């Protein structure tokens, strides 16, 4: 029934219109659980199940975190709900390390839409100097962007880090919904959002900042 949907008719039509320009196929790989301790697992799955049919270029794969433990290990997923936006070509999924932990709702819904567009275009859209830096990486970079759904600046940080992950196989970028993963937020000293951690306490970026600032902090964290 319509009243049970998360996306209303207006949003559905807007997203369908945006998705009409999708160029290449995109896989949405989702991990959920029946464990009642997962705060927004049912809603996150429902959101993706409403989103995926809006384009024939979207392919949704849903896995149970416990029952499909091998698949979770393959994608290095250690918490739920988890959503990965990946390329899909000839039945093959290419994981770029573009990940969401928690429900991409509120302002983060726009991040999800933008990520789908980026992956579909197969182009990060980053500045040439940022691409050059990312291609020069020789060690892994893990970016964790802590957000809340009500933060209007958070999508800028999330989308930028996800574009970096798309550009380099050595970069993994996570959106982490700070309230859903409160213990993790406390571990990383999150007091405001967006709060981006680089390689587990090696670097920190507070706020939505330009590409150059992100690159400078990643360089510093890596000792480059």
Helices and strands as residue ranges (DSSP letters): G 2-4, H 9-19, E 26-32, H 41-52, E 58-64, H 69-74, E 82-89, E 92-94, E 98-101, H 108-121, H 128-135, E 141-147, H 154-167, E 171-177, H 182-187, E 195-198, E 203-206, H 211-222
